[in-house]
Amino acid sequence: MRIVFMGSADLSCPSLDVLLQSGRQVVGVVTQPDRPKGRNLKLTPSPVRVLAASKGIPVLTPEKINTAASIADIISMAPDLIVVVAYGQILRKDILQMPRKGCINMHTSLLPKYRGAAPIQWAIANGDRLTGVTSMFMNEKMDAGDIIYQREVAINSDETGGSLHDKLAVAAASLLNETVENMYSGDVPRHSQNESEATFASKLHKKDGKIDWTLPSDKIYNRIRAFNPWPCGYCEAGLGGILLRILKTRIEPAQGAPGQVLDIGTDGPLVACGSGGVRLLQVQPEGRKVMSGADYLRGHSVKINDILN
């Protein structure tokens, strides 16, 4: 069975790697074009392109996947199956109907919950204790195709967006291997999604990291975990709107005005929330390195009753 793999992000790499390690016939890879990255905006290939190139697999990098030229390139690979993992473009009917075995996608939630671009982060932000991965047949609607298999993954109380990303990348690769293996040997199940249970996980923006201190402490704690490493929780600290990135906190009993510094103890400042408070355990002042809350107190003028905005 000839497989074309479509993916771009770090999340995609374990899935491509497991196909190769299992001896699958991956005849080509489709990924996003090189993009400017870093302070110098140097054109940088996607992680998937780097991995595919290291294995000698032909790579396509179309700016738009659904053009006649792109479709012709994929047809020339004669895929029996297209596997999509965090590719970054929506496939239209001409591609979806091309391979005889269909197009399958690995999604990092237990569909129909958290369709969309950021299911990992929003599951943590909403305080969920369980998520998972789904293999599914693709259709023209976003993440709405028939479910093949699902596998649950626990969300730990101190989980971050980064750590859960890595766990789900491994889980998705394992489930993909099982899905493709069963497609080789015969048919796989198809279960339509219950549309009434569908929820949406919107794409993240920098502004999502801005801390709203009027929220309860548990919600702030969850959002800071969810948005680490990006877009990262942040607030304004001190004069001149200097930004303070907040990477790790601890919930503590507290009462005060939202954003008010209530205590400057040895572990870092305690800040009041809409209800309760959070202790800032790990932060990064603008233009500085990541440091503990205690080191931040030693190097910055923070006083009780200061207000973080």
C-alpha positions in Angstrom: 0.0 0.0 0.0 1.5 3.3 -1.2 1.2 6.0 1.4 1.6 9.8 1.0 2.2 11.5 4.3 1.1 15.1 4.9 2.4 17.0 7.9 4.4 20.0 9.0 4.7 20.4 12.7 6.9 18.7 15.4 3.7 16.9 16.3 3.8 15.1 12.9 7.3 13.7 13.2 6.7 10.7 15.5 3.8 9.6 13.2 6.0 9.8 10.1 8.8 8.0 11.9 6.6 5.2 13.1 5.4 4.5 9.5 9.0 4.4 8.3 10.2 2.2 11.3 7.3 -0.2 10.6 8.4 -0.6 7.0 5.5 1.1 5.4 5.8 2.2 1.8 5.9 6.0 2.2 6.2 7.2 -1.4 6.2 10.9 -0.7 5.7 13.6 1.9 3.7 16.9 1.5 4.6 19.7 3.9 4.4 23.4 4.3 6.9 25.6 2.4 10.0 26.9 4.2 9.0 29.8 6.5 11.0 32.8 8.0 11.9 31.9 11.6 13.9 33.3 14.4 15.3 36.8 15.0 16.9 36.9 11.6 13.8 35.5 9.8 15.9 32.9 8.1 13.9 30.6 5.8 13.6 27.3 7.7 12.2 24.0 6.6 9.4 22.3 8.5 10.4 19.6 10.9 8.7 17.1 8.7 10.7 18.2 5.7 13.9 17.8 7.6 12.9 14.2 8.7 11.8 13.2 5.2 14.9 14.5 3.6 17.1 12.6 6.1 15.3 9.4 4.9 15.6 10.2 1.2 11.8 10.5 0.7 10.5 12.8 -2.1 9.0 16.0 -0.6 6.5 18.5 -2.0 6.1 21.9 -0.5 3.1 23.6 -2.2 2.0 27.0 -1.1 -1.6 25.9 -1.8 -2.4 22.2 -1.8 -5.7 22.3 -3.8 -4.4 23.8 -7.0 -4.4 21.8 -10.2 -0.6 21.6 -10.2 -0.4 20.3 -6.6 -3.1 17.8 -7.3 -1.3 16.5 -10.3 1.9 16.1 -8.3 0.1 14.0 -5.7 -1.6 11.9 -8.4 1.8 11.2 -9.9 2.7 9.5 -6.5 -0.3 7.1 -7.0 -1.2 6.9 -3.3 -3.4 4.1 -2.0 -3.7 6.0 1.3 -3.1 9.6 2.4 -2.1 10.1 6.1 -2.5 13.6 7.5 -1.0 14.7 10.8 -0.9 18.5 11.6 -0.4 19.5 8.0 -1.8 23.0 8.2 -4.0 23.2 5.1 -7.5 21.9 4.4 -7.9 19.2 1.7 -10.7 19.5 -0.8 -12.7 16.8 -2.5 -10.3 16.2 -5.4 -7.6 15.0 -3.0 -9.9 13.4 -0.5 -11.4 11.1 -3.2 -8.0 10.3 -4.8 -6.6 7.3 -2.8 -8.6 4.0 -2.9 -8.2 3.5 0.8 -9.1 7.1 1.6 -7.5 9.9 3.6 -7.0 9.5 7.3 -6.1 12.1 9.9 -4.7 11.9 13.5 -6.3 14.4 15.8 -5.2 15.2 19.3 -8.5 15.1 21.1 -11.3 12.7 21.7 -13.5 13.8 18.9 -16.1 15.3 18.5 -14.7 17.3 21.4 -12.2 20.0 20.5 -12.3 20.1 16.8 -10.0 22.7 15.4 -6.4 24.1 15.6 -5.6 24.0 19.4 -7.2 21.0 21.1 -4.2 20.4 23.3 -4.0 23.8 24.9 -7.8 24.3 25.3 -8.2 21.0 27.0 -5.8 22.1 29.8 -7.2 25.7 29.9 -10.6 24.3 30.5 -9.4 22.1 33.4 -10.0 18.7 31.7 -8.3 15.7 33.3 -8.7 13.4 30.3 -8.0 13.9 26.5 -6.7 11.6 23.9 -6.1 10.9 20.2 -8.4 10.0 17.4 -7.8 8.3 14.0 -10.5 9.3 11.5 -11.5 9.3 7.9 -11.4 12.8 6.5 -14.2 14.7 4.8 -14.6 18.3 3.7 -15.6 19.5 7.1 -13.0 20.3 9.7 -12.4 17.2 12.0 -15.9 15.9 11.3 -15.2 12.6 9.5 -16.0 9.1 10.7 -14.0 7.9 13.7 -11.8 4.8 13.4 -10.1 4.4 16.7 -9.6 6.5 19.9 -7.1 6.3 22.7 -7.4 8.1 26.0 -4.5 10.1 27.6 -4.6 11.5 31.2 -3.9 15.1 31.8 -1.8 15.5 34.9 -2.5 18.4 37.4 0.8 20.0 36.5 0.6 19.3 32.8 1.7 22.1 30.4 0.8 22.6 26.7 4.3 21.5 25.9 4.4 18.3 27.9 0.9 17.2 26.8 1.9 17.9 23.2 4.8 15.5 23.5 2.6 12.8 25.1 -0.1 13.1 22.5 2.5 13.0 19.6 3.7 9.6 20.8 0.1 8.4 21.4 -0.9 9.5 17.9 2.0 7.7 16.3 1.1 4.5 18.1 -2.6 4.7 17.2 -1.7 5.6 13.6 0.5 2.4 13.4 -2.4 0.3 14.7 -4.8 2.0 12.3 -2.7 1.5 9.2 -1.8 -2.1 10.2 -5.5 -3.0 10.4 -6.1 -1.2 7.0 -3.5 -3.5 5.5 -5.1 -6.7 6.9 -8.7 -5.7 6.3 -11.4 -3.2 7.0 -11.4 -0.8 10.0 -14.5 0.4 11.8 -16.3 3.7 11.0 -18.3 5.6 13.6 -20.0 8.8 12.6 -19.5 11.7 15.0 -22.4 13.0 17.2 -22.7 16.6 16.0 -24.6 17.7 19.1 -21.5 16.9 21.2 -19.0 18.8 19.0 -16.9 21.6 20.5 -14.4 23.9 18.9 -10.8 24.6 19.9 -9.9 27.9 18.2 -6.5 28.8 17.0 -4.3 30.5 19.6 -3.2 34.1 19.4 -0.7 36.1 21.4 -3.5 37.9 23.1 -4.8 34.7 24.6 -1.8 34.7 27.0 -2.8 38.0 28.6 -3.8 37.2 32.2 -7.2 38.4 33.3 -6.7 38.6 37.1 -10.4 38.8 37.7 -10.7 35.1 36.8 -10.7 32.6 39.7 -7.3 31.2 40.6 -7.9 27.8 39.2 -8.8 29.2 35.8 -5.6 31.4 35.8 -3.5 28.4 36.9 -5.0 26.2 34.1 -4.5 28.9 31.4 -0.9 29.5 32.4 -0.2 25.8 32.1 -2.0 25.5 28.9 -0.3 28.3 27.1 3.3 27.3 28.1 5.4 27.4 26.0 3.2 29.5 23.6 1.7 32.1 23.7 2.7 32.0 27.3 0.8 33.7 30.2 1.9 37.3 30.6 1.0 40.5 32.4 2.4 44.0 32.8 4.6 44.5 35.9 5.9 47.9 36.9 6.0 51.2 35.2 6.1 51.6 31.4 4.1 48.5 30.6 7.0 46.0 31.0 5.9 42.5 30.3 6.3 39.7 32.7 5.9 36.2 31.2 4.6 33.7 33.8 5.4 30.0 33.2 4.6 28.3 36.5 2.3 29.1 39.4 0.8 27.5 42.5 -2.8 28.1 43.8 -3.0 29.4 47.3 -5.7 30.9 49.5 -5.7 34.7 49.2 -8.0 37.7 49.2 -7.4 41.0 47.6 -8.0 43.1 44.5 -7.4 41.2 41.3 -3.7 41.5 40.3 -2.6 42.8 43.8 0.6 41.5 45.2 -0.2 40.2 48.6 3.0 38.6 49.8 6.6 38.4 48.7 7.6 35.1 50.3 10.6 33.0 49.6 9.0 31.1 46.6 7.9 34.3 44.7 5.1 36.9 44.8 1.6 35.9 45.7 -1.0 37.6 43.5 -4.7 37.9 44.2 -7.2 36.7 41.6 -10.9 37.1 41.3 -11.1 34.4 44.0 -8.0 32.9 45.7 -4.5 33.6 44.5 -1.5 32.2 42.6 2.1 32.2 43.7 4.4 33.0 40.8 7.0 30.2 40.8 8.7 30.7 37.5 8.7 33.9 35.4 10.6 35.6 32.6 10.9 39.4 32.7 10.9 41.1 29.3 14.4 40.8 27.7 15.7 38.5 30.4 16.1 34.8 31.0 13.7 32.4 32.7 14.0 32.6 36.5 12.4 31.4 39.7 9.9 33.6 41.4 12.4 33.9 44.3 15.1 35.1 42.0 12.7 37.6 40.4 12.0 39.1 43.8 15.7 39.4 44.5 16.4 41.2 41.3 13.3 43.5 41.0 11.6 46.0 43.1 8.3 44.3 44.0 6.3 45.6 46.9 3.2 44.4 48.7 0.1 46.1 47.2 1.7 46.5 43.8 -0.8 45.8 41.0 0.0 43.6 38.0 -2.1 44.4 35.0 
